[in-house]
Amino acid sequence: MEEGDERYMVETGATLTESEVQGRLDRLLSTIQRADARQVGYPTNQRFDYSPLLPFLDYALNNVGDPFHDSNYWANTHEFEREVIANFARLLRIPPEEAWGYVTSGGTEGNMYGLYLARELFPTAMFYFSEDTHYSVLKNVRVLNARYIMIKRQENGEIDYNDLRDMIRVNRDVPAVIMANVGTTMRGAVDDIPRIRAILDGLAVTSSYIHADAALSGMILPFVPEPQPFGFDAGIDSISVSGHKLIGSPLPCGVVLTRRPYVERVGRAVEYVGVHDTTLSGSRNGITPLMLWYALARYGDEGIRKLVTGMLDMAEYAVGQFSRRGIRAWRHPNSVTVVFPKPPAEVFQKWQIAPEGDEAHIITMPHVTREIIDELVSDCAV
Ligand SMILES: *Cc1c(COP(=O)(O)O)cnc(C)c1O
């Protein structure tokens, strides 16, 4: 097939032959395969094998509705979804019987859900989040029409606790909703949740809610010996974790968890659109819960711990290799995000790296090997 054919194919609405279709797919596949090896800037685990799940692609699975209630649509994977939720609850330190959650379309939906619950519980609340927060959160608070204040960040990417205290003090007459980062996108920083709780207590704020955005680190911290506080035991009210990031999945997905009583209150509020309409979307993916279930079943805790340890070791290796070449690289404890000065433009043509201002970062996901790091570092050093 020739280059120019594509316009013709997408624009005319003509039926394509089997070989035309195959040719088009083959080319896409090789483009994707080439891109895969050069992807070092985004936190997606690209190593997975879900082939035992292929037979399920022949069915119109749909997990519409609350995974903890019956559904009139029988081709669902709610039972597996509930097991995924129970497993995440254990890892994120809430007794499974006190937890409620569902498999989302990704970290963004999980953040939206947490903030939605907070807004339903405290309609007059002021929302606070640091300027290093993922871009999804600003969008989410705007969709929710919530009042918000963006808080300064420290140089290391953590929220500026003094600025946070000052802003809450000014608004202490209304409930406070804090979106805490458990691993920021750019610097892997973890906001100190007990310290945020202490600020709220110190100001005698009576109504507050902390949502944790733990897209990547939510699956790292449960598996390290000395984690920063990250879970429900640290005083959070809800948490969002991406499924396609650390665990890895060909379909974007995530998990949102919260405390059961919160959802029961919201559930009542939305009951008029149909009982137990507790999730944000109606029809929901039935395959992704199965993928997460399968990954958790095959890895077990020990498998994920090994994966995480390997990634952390590789991040440390990267910091060392950069430093040996005189490039100032650093990372937070328990973080696989390695920050370094923005490299020359040529480097961005060869590697998929995420830039921000005068910095850049790589994330040592499982496909990032020593060879890849050596090559990248020597490209950055010239
Ligand atoms: C990736 C990321 C998100 C968004 O997650 P998606 O699964 O891409 O929607 C949110 N927060 C942080 C910190 C992230 O790194």
The ligand as an ORCA input file, in Angstrom:
! r2SCAN-3c Opt
* xyz 0 1
  C      -1.222      9.698     35.130
  C      -1.695     10.495     36.253
  C      -3.041     10.805     36.411
  C      -4.075     10.493     35.382
  O      -4.238      9.172     35.247
  P      -4.907      8.564     33.931
  O      -4.968      7.141     34.311
  O      -3.975      8.893     32.807
  O      -6.237      9.209     33.771
  C      -3.435     11.496     37.531
  N      -2.541     11.864     38.447
  C      -1.232     11.599     38.341
  C      -0.293     12.041     39.422
  C      -0.764     10.910     37.241
  O       0.545     10.668     37.132
*
